[in-house]
Amino acid sequence: MSALNLVEQSKRSAAFAAVDKHVGPSVRVLGVGSGSTVVYAAERLAELKQQNKLHPDLLCVPTSFQSKQLIVDSGLRACDLDDLPELDPSAPGSFASIDVTIDGADEVDSELNAIKGGGGAHLREKLVAAASRRLVLVADYRKNSDVLGEKWTQGVPVEVSPLAWRTIKRQLERLGPRSRAQGAVPTDAAAVAAFELAHPVASLRQAVRKAGPVVTDNGNFILDVCMGKIYDPPAVELLLKMVPGVIEVGIFSAMAAEAWFGNEDGSIACRIPRSEMKKQD
Ligand SMILES: O=C[C@H](O)[C@H](O)[C@H](O)COP(=O)(O)O
C-alpha cells in the first residue's frame, strides 16, 4: 500500500471505530467535527443511518461549513449549537447539551491535549467541544505524540481579528521570556516554562488558489504561531488567549476523553489521558 493510502486507511479505520463505539441509538445530539478524517466518520454515520442504527431524531451540530455539508450529504439533520434546548441548570454537567462529539486533530499528546485548526475550524470546534459531554478525537498515526509541537511543526493556529492582525502578530511574537520579564505579559513560572522557543514566530495563513489570506468561516484571519514543543498546553493556551484580538486558540487542553488512532500496521489504538490510565492501575 502506498504511504498516502496508508494514511487515508488509518484515518478511516480510526473514524469508523470511534463512531461504532460512541454513536448508537441512544445518542440524541452529536457534534460533528471538521477535516479530512471526519469525512470518514460521516461516511460511517450515513451507513448507520441507512441501517436504522441511529436515533430516529438525531440532531448533528456542525463545526464548520464543511462539517454542515457532510451532515446534510449523509442524510442527517443539522442543528445550530444555540438552537439546542436549554437543559435543567441544576443538573450536573447541564451545560453539555451535546451527547458526544467526534472530531479530528492535528496532534494529540499523552494527556490528550490537542492542536487543532489545521483547517481553520477551531473556533466553532472548541465551542462545540465545550458543550459536549464527551469529545472523541480521531486521527491517523502521524498525529499520535508525546508532546505538542513535536510532530505538528506548522505552529498553533490562532484565529484573530482582521482589524489589527499585524499588531496581534507582533504581540504574539513578544510572548518570549524577555517580554515576560519586562512585564508585558504575566511572569507566571508555569507559563515561562511552557514552551520551547524564546521568540515565537507567527505567520498569516495564506489562501491557496486565491490571492491573500485565509478567511475563516467566521470572517477572521489565522496566524500560525510556531513556538517549538509545548510542555504546558493549558498555560500556553491561556497566554495566547490573553492577547487582545485573539478570538480562539487551536490548543484544546484537557478537553478530549478519548483519542482513536489508525496505526501504520492496520491496527487501531484507543487512548485515554495518561493520568487517567494511572488512576485505573
Ligand atoms: O480546522 C480543522 C480541524 O481542527 C481538523 O479537525 C484538524 O485540522 C484535523 O484535520 P484532518 O483530519 O484533515 O487532519
The ligand as an ORCA input file, in Angstrom:
! r2SCAN-3c Opt
* xyz 0 1
  O      -9.521     23.073     11.482
  C      -9.552     21.878     11.306
  C      -9.742     20.890     12.344
  O      -9.275     21.239     13.598
  C      -9.370     19.475     11.959
  O     -10.087     18.629     12.783
  C      -7.880     19.174     12.094
  O      -7.137     20.095     11.341
  C      -7.535     17.749     11.612
  O      -7.829     17.647     10.268
  P      -7.502     16.344      9.415
  O      -8.433     15.280      9.875
  O      -7.758     16.765      7.989
  O      -6.075     16.019      9.650
*
